[in-house]
């Protein structure tokens, strides 16, 4: 997936959770679940012309950005 051509601004907040992926995935069945990386993408409704997303992921010793090396700002 690429956001290079997105027409809507996206504010993404990554949140490390002290719970297993299965637990918080079950709490938000309407979210986008990514079992490969064990993330739950939760989009928040808001009155502004911007998408706001919380990405919930299991806390680990590794930084989430390890998956995106070379592509960070």
The first five atom37 places (N, CA, C, CB, O) and aatype in JSON, in Angstrom:
{
  "aatype": [20, 20, 20, 20, 20, 20, 20, 20, 20, 20, 20, 20, 20, 20, 20, 20, 20, 20, 20, 20, 20, 20, 20, 20, 20, 20, 20, 20, 20, 20, 20, 20, 20, 20, 20, 20, 20, 20, 20, 20, 20, 20, 20, 20, 20, 20, 20, 20, 20, 20, 20, 20, 20, 20, 20, 20, 20, 20, 20, 20, 20, 20, 20, 20, 20, 20, 20, 20, 20, 20, 20, 20, 20],
  "atom_mask": [
    [1, 1, 1, 1, 1],
    [1, 1, 1, 1, 1],
    [1, 1, 1, 1, 1],
    [1, 1, 1, 1, 1],
    [1, 1, 1, 1, 1],
    [1, 1, 1, 1, 1],
    [1, 1, 1, 1, 1],
    [1, 1, 1, 1, 1],
    [1, 1, 1, 1, 1],
    [1, 1, 1, 1, 1],
    [1, 1, 1, 1, 1],
    [1, 1, 1, 1, 1],
    [1, 1, 1, 1, 1],
    [1, 1, 1, 1, 1],
    [1, 1, 1, 1, 1],
    [1, 1, 1, 1, 1],
    [1, 1, 1, 1, 1],
    [1, 1, 1, 1, 1],
    [1, 1, 1, 1, 1],
    [1, 1, 1, 1, 1],
    [1, 1, 1, 1, 1],
    [1, 1, 1, 1, 1],
    [1, 1, 1, 1, 1],
    [1, 1, 1, 1, 1],
    [1, 1, 1, 1, 1],
    [1, 1, 1, 1, 1],
    [1, 1, 1, 1, 1],
    [1, 1, 1, 1, 1],
    [1, 1, 1, 1, 1],
    [1, 1, 1, 1, 1],
    [1, 1, 1, 1, 1],
    [1, 1, 1, 1, 1],
    [1, 1, 1, 1, 1],
    [1, 1, 1, 1, 1],
    [1, 1, 1, 1, 1],
    [1, 1, 1, 1, 1],
    [1, 1, 1, 1, 1],
    [1, 1, 1, 1, 1],
    [1, 1, 1, 1, 1],
    [1, 1, 1, 1, 1],
    [1, 1, 1, 1, 1],
    [1, 1, 1, 1, 1],
    [1, 1, 1, 1, 1],
    [1, 1, 1, 1, 1],
    [1, 1, 1, 1, 1],
    [1, 1, 1, 1, 1],
    [1, 1, 1, 1, 1],
    [1, 1, 1, 1, 1],
    [1, 1, 1, 1, 1],
    [1, 1, 1, 1, 1],
    [1, 1, 1, 1, 1],
    [1, 1, 1, 1, 1],
    [1, 1, 1, 1, 1],
    [1, 1, 1, 1, 1],
    [1, 1, 1, 1, 1],
    [1, 1, 1, 1, 1],
    [1, 1, 1, 1, 1],
    [1, 1, 1, 1, 1],
    [1, 1, 1, 1, 1],
    [1, 1, 1, 1, 1],
    [1, 1, 1, 1, 1],
    [1, 1, 1, 1, 1],
    [1, 1, 1, 1, 1],
    [1, 1, 1, 1, 1],
    [1, 1, 1, 1, 1],
    [1, 1, 1, 1, 1],
    [1, 1, 1, 1, 1],
    [1, 1, 1, 1, 1],
    [1, 1, 1, 1, 1],
    [1, 1, 1, 1, 1],
    [1, 1, 1, 1, 1],
    [1, 1, 1, 1, 1],
    [1, 1, 1, 1, 1]
  ],
  "atom_positions": [
    [[0.84, -1.16, 0.0], [0.0, 0.0, 0.0], [0.89, 1.23, 0.0], [-0.96, -0.01, 1.21], [1.94, 1.25, 0.63]],
    [[0.46, 2.26, -0.71], [1.23, 3.5, -0.78], [0.3, 4.68, -0.58], [1.98, 3.62, -2.12], [-0.82, 4.7, -1.09]],
    [[0.77, 5.67, 0.16], [0.0, 6.88, 0.37], [0.54, 8.03, -0.47], [0.0, 7.27, 1.84], [0.2, 9.18, -0.23]],
    [[1.39, 7.72, -1.46], [1.99, 8.76, -2.3], [0.95, 9.59, -3.05], [2.94, 8.14, -3.28], [1.16, 10.78, -3.29]],
    [[-0.16, 8.97, -3.43], [-1.17, 9.66, -4.22], [-2.48, 9.85, -3.46], [-1.44, 8.88, -5.5], [-3.54, 9.97, -4.08]],
    [[-2.42, 9.88, -2.14], [-3.63, 10.03, -1.33], [-4.21, 11.42, -1.51], [-3.32, 9.77, 0.16], [-3.48, 12.41, -1.6]],
    [[-5.54, 11.49, -1.57], [-6.2, 12.78, -1.75], [-6.6, 13.41, -0.41], [-7.43, 12.63, -2.63], [-7.01, 14.57, -0.37]],
    [[-6.49, 12.65, 0.68], [-6.86, 13.14, 2.0], [-5.66, 13.04, 2.93], [-8.06, 12.34, 2.57], [-4.98, 12.02, 2.97]],
    [[-5.41, 14.12, 3.67], [-4.34, 14.12, 4.64], [-4.61, 13.05, 5.7], [-4.19, 15.51, 5.29], [-5.74, 12.88, 6.14]],
    [[-3.58, 12.33, 6.1], [-3.7, 11.28, 7.1], [-2.8, 11.59, 8.28], [-3.36, 9.9, 6.51], [-1.59, 11.77, 8.12]],
    [[-3.38, 11.65, 9.48], [-2.62, 11.74, 10.71], [-2.65, 10.36, 11.34], [-3.2, 12.84, 11.69], [-3.71, 9.85, 11.71]],
    [[-1.49, 9.77, 11.46], [-1.39, 8.4, 11.98], [-0.61, 8.41, 13.28], [-0.71, 7.46, 10.95], [0.49, 8.96, 13.36]],
    [[-1.18, 7.8, 14.3], [-0.53, 7.69, 15.6], [-0.33, 6.21, 15.9], [-1.37, 8.39, 16.71], [-1.3, 5.46, 15.97]],
    [[0.9, 5.8, 16.08], [1.2, 4.41, 16.41], [1.27, 4.27, 17.91], [2.52, 3.94, 15.74], [1.98, 5.03, 18.59]],
    [[0.55, 3.3, 18.43], [0.43, 3.11, 19.87], [0.84, 1.68, 20.22], [-1.01, 3.4, 20.36], [0.22, 0.72, 19.76]],
    [[1.88, 1.55, 21.04], [2.29, 0.23, 21.52], [1.4, -0.14, 22.7], [3.81, 0.21, 21.92], [1.28, 0.62, 23.65]],
    [[0.79, -1.31, 22.63], [-0.18, -1.76, 23.63], [0.4, -2.91, 24.43], [-1.5, -2.17, 22.95], [1.01, -3.82, 23.86]],
    [[0.21, -2.88, 25.74], [0.67, -3.96, 26.61], [-0.35, -5.09, 26.68], [0.97, -3.43, 28.02], [-0.75, -5.52, 27.76]],
    [[-0.77, -5.54, 25.52], [-1.71, -6.66, 25.42], [-1.41, -7.36, 24.11], [-3.21, -6.18, 25.48], [-0.8, -6.79, 23.21]],
    [[-1.83, -8.59, 24.0], [-1.61, -9.35, 22.77], [-2.5, -8.87, 21.64], [-1.86, -10.83, 23.02], [-3.58, -8.33, 21.88]],
    [[-2.04, -9.05, 20.43], [-2.77, -8.64, 19.23], [-4.2, -9.18, 19.23], [-2.03, -9.11, 17.97], [-5.14, -8.45, 18.91]],
    [[-4.38, -10.43, 19.59], [-5.69, -11.05, 19.55], [-6.69, -10.32, 20.44], [-5.59, -12.52, 19.97], [-7.86, -10.19, 20.1]],
    [[-6.21, -9.85, 21.58], [-7.1, -9.16, 22.52], [-7.62, -7.84, 21.95], [-6.38, -8.89, 23.84], [-8.83, -7.61, 21.93]],
    [[-6.72, -6.97, 21.48], [-7.22, -5.69, 21.0], [-7.83, -5.79, 19.61], [-6.1, -4.68, 20.99], [-8.63, -4.92, 19.24]],
    [[-7.49, -6.81, 18.83], [-8.17, -7.02, 17.55], [-9.64, -7.39, 17.8], [-7.46, -8.14, 16.73], [-10.52, -6.97, 17.05]],
    [[-9.89, -8.17, 18.85], [-11.27, -8.56, 19.19], [-12.07, -7.36, 19.73], [-11.25, -9.69, 20.22], [-13.29, -7.32, 19.56]],
    [[-11.41, -6.41, 20.37], [-12.1, -5.24, 20.91], [-12.6, -4.3, 19.81], [-11.18, -4.48, 21.84], [-13.58, -3.57, 20.01]],
    [[-11.94, -4.32, 18.65], [-12.28, -3.41, 17.55], [-12.5, -4.19, 16.26], [-11.17, -2.35, 17.35], [-11.67, -4.13, 15.35]],
    [[-13.62, -4.94, 16.16], [-13.85, -5.75, 14.96], [-14.04, -4.92, 13.69], [-15.06, -6.63, 15.16], [-13.85, -5.42, 12.59]],
    [[-14.42, -3.63, 13.84], [-14.63, -2.77, 12.68], [-13.32, -2.2, 12.13], [-15.56, -1.63, 13.03], [-13.31, -1.6, 11.06]],
    [[-12.23, -2.39, 12.85], [-10.93, -1.86, 12.44], [-10.33, -2.71, 11.32], [-9.97, -1.8, 13.65], [-10.8, -3.81, 11.04]],
    [[-9.28, -2.17, 10.7], [-8.52, -2.95, 9.72], [-7.47, -3.74, 10.49], [-7.86, -2.02, 8.63], [-6.59, -3.16, 11.13]],
    [[-7.56, -5.05, 10.42], [-6.63, -5.92, 11.14], [-5.53, -6.42, 10.22], [-7.37, -7.1, 11.77], [-5.8, -6.86, 9.1]],
    [[-4.31, -6.34, 10.68], [-3.14, -6.8, 9.92], [-2.41, -7.85, 10.75], [-2.18, -5.61, 9.55], [-1.49, -7.53, 11.49]],
    [[-2.83, -9.13, 10.62], [-2.22, -10.17, 11.45], [-0.75, -10.42, 11.13], [-2.99, -11.45, 11.28], [-0.02, -10.91, 11.99]],
    [[-0.3, -10.11, 9.92], [1.1, -10.33, 9.58], [2.02, -9.49, 10.47], [1.35, -10.0, 8.09], [3.01, -10.0, 11.0]],
    [[1.69, -8.2, 10.63], [2.49, -7.32, 11.48], [1.87, -7.14, 12.86], [2.66, -5.97, 10.82], [2.41, -6.44, 13.71]],
    [[0.7, -7.79, 13.08], [0.0, -7.78, 14.36], [-0.4, -6.36, 14.76], [0.88, -8.4, 15.45], [-0.2, -5.93, 15.9]],
    [[-0.97, -5.63, 13.78], [-1.44, -4.27, 13.97], [-2.94, -4.2, 13.78], [-0.73, -3.31, 13.01], [-3.51, -4.98, 13.02]],
    [[-3.57, -3.26, 14.47], [-4.98, -2.93, 14.27], [-5.05, -1.46, 13.9], [-5.84, -3.25, 15.56], [-4.62, -0.6, 14.67]],
    [[-5.59, -1.17, 12.71], [-5.72, 0.2, 12.21], [-7.13, 0.68, 12.53], [-5.41, 0.29, 10.68], [-8.1, 0.18, 11.97]],
    [[-7.22, 1.65, 13.42], [-8.5, 2.16, 13.9], [-8.68, 3.6, 13.43], [-8.6, 2.07, 15.44], [-8.02, 4.51, 13.93]],
    [[-9.58, 3.8, 12.46], [-9.84, 5.15, 11.94], [-10.89, 5.83, 12.8], [-10.3, 5.09, 10.45], [-11.92, 5.23, 13.12]],
    [[-10.63, 7.07, 13.19], [-11.51, 7.82, 14.07], [-12.36, 8.81, 13.27], [-10.69, 8.56, 15.14], [-11.85, 9.55, 12.44]],
    [[-13.66, 8.8, 13.55], [-14.53, 9.78, 12.9], [-14.23, 11.15, 13.48], [-16.03, 9.42, 13.09], [-13.99, 11.3, 14.68]],
    [[-14.24, 12.17, 12.61], [-14.01, 13.53, 13.07], [-14.65, 14.49, 12.06], [-12.48, 13.82, 13.24], [-14.91, 14.1, 10.92]],
    [[-14.91, 15.73, 12.46], [-15.59, 16.68, 11.59], [-14.65, 17.42, 10.62], [-16.32, 17.69, 12.42], [-15.09, 18.35, 9.94]],
    [[-13.39, 17.03, 10.56], [-12.4, 17.76, 9.76], [-12.05, 17.01, 8.48], [-11.14, 18.01, 10.58], [-12.25, 15.79, 8.42]],
    [[-11.54, 17.7, 7.47], [-11.2, 17.04, 6.2], [-9.84, 16.33, 6.27], [-11.19, 18.06, 5.06], [-8.96, 16.57, 5.44]],
    [[-9.68, 15.48, 7.27], [-8.43, 14.75, 7.48], [-8.78, 13.38, 8.07], [-7.45, 15.55, 8.42], [-9.7, 13.27, 8.9]],
    [[-8.07, 12.36, 7.67], [-8.24, 11.04, 8.27], [-7.34, 10.95, 9.49], [-7.92, 9.9, 7.25], [-6.17, 11.35, 9.44]],
    [[-7.87, 10.44, 10.59], [-7.1, 10.24, 11.81], [-7.13, 8.75, 12.11], [-7.66, 11.1, 13.01], [-8.2, 8.14, 12.19]],
    [[-5.96, 8.17, 12.28], [-5.86, 6.73, 12.47], [-4.96, 6.41, 13.66], [-5.32, 6.05, 11.19], [-3.86, 6.95, 13.79]],
    [[-5.45, 5.52, 14.52], [-4.6, 4.95, 15.57], [-4.17, 3.57, 15.09], [-5.36, 4.88, 16.96], [-5.01, 2.76, 14.7]],
    [[-2.9, 3.3, 15.12], [-2.41, 1.98, 14.78], [-1.96, 1.32, 16.08], [-1.22, 2.04, 13.72], [-0.94, 1.68, 16.66]],
    [[-2.77, 0.37, 16.53], [-2.47, -0.33, 17.77], [-1.61, -1.54, 17.46], [-3.77, -0.76, 18.5], [-1.93, -2.33, 16.58]],
    [[-0.52, -1.68, 18.19], [0.36, -2.83, 17.97], [0.93, -3.32, 19.3], [1.5, -2.47, 16.99], [1.06, -2.55, 20.25]],
    [[1.26, -4.58, 19.33], [1.85, -5.16, 20.53], [3.17, -4.48, 20.85], [2.06, -6.67, 20.37], [3.96, -4.21, 19.95]],
    [[3.41, -4.2, 22.11], [4.69, -3.65, 22.51], [5.75, -4.74, 22.37], [4.64, -3.09, 23.96], [5.59, -5.85, 22.88]],
    [[6.83, -4.4, 21.69], [7.97, -5.32, 21.55], [9.24, -4.5, 21.74], [7.97, -6.05, 20.15], [9.19, -3.28, 21.84]],
    [[10.35, -5.17, 21.8], [11.62, -4.47, 21.93], [12.06, -3.78, 20.66], [12.67, -5.42, 22.37], [12.97, -2.95, 20.68]],
    [[11.42, -4.13, 19.54], [11.78, -3.52, 18.26], [10.9, -2.32, 17.99], [11.65, -4.53, 17.12], [9.75, -2.27, 18.45]],
    [[11.41, -1.37, 17.27], [10.66, -0.19, 16.86], [9.82, -0.55, 15.64], [11.61, 1.01, 16.55], [10.31, -1.26, 14.75]],
    [[8.58, -0.08, 15.57], [7.7, -0.38, 14.43], [8.31, 0.07, 13.12], [6.35, 0.28, 14.61], [8.04, -0.53, 12.08]],
    [[9.12, 1.11, 13.15], [9.68, 1.64, 11.91], [10.77, 0.75, 11.32], [10.23, 3.02, 12.14], [11.27, 1.04, 10.23]],
    [[11.15, -0.33, 12.01], [12.09, -1.29, 11.43], [11.57, -1.82, 10.1], [12.34, -2.45, 12.4], [12.35, -2.18, 9.21]],
    [[10.23, -1.86, 9.96], [9.63, -2.37, 8.72], [9.78, -1.38, 7.57], [8.16, -2.67, 8.94], [9.65, -1.77, 6.41]],
    [[10.05, -0.11, 7.87], [10.09, 0.95, 6.87], [11.44, 1.6, 6.76], [9.06, 1.98, 7.16], [11.52, 2.79, 6.42]],
    [[12.49, 0.89, 7.03], [13.82, 1.46, 6.95], [14.07, 2.07, 5.58], [14.88, 0.4, 7.25], [13.78, 1.46, 4.55]],
    [[14.6, 3.27, 5.56], [14.89, 3.95, 4.31], [13.72, 4.75, 3.75], [15.31, 2.96, 3.31], [13.86, 5.4, 2.72]],
    [[12.55, 4.7, 4.44], [11.37, 5.4, 3.93], [10.79, 6.37, 4.95], [10.32, 4.4, 3.52], [9.64, 6.78, 4.83]],
    [[11.57, 6.73, 5.95], [11.07, 7.66, 6.96], [11.45, 9.07, 6.6], [11.61, 7.3, 8.34], [12.4, 9.29, 5.85]],
    [[10.7, 10.04, 7.12], [11.0, 11.46, 6.9], [12.17, 11.87, 7.75], [9.79, 12.34, 7.21], [12.58, 13.03, 7.72]]
  ]
}
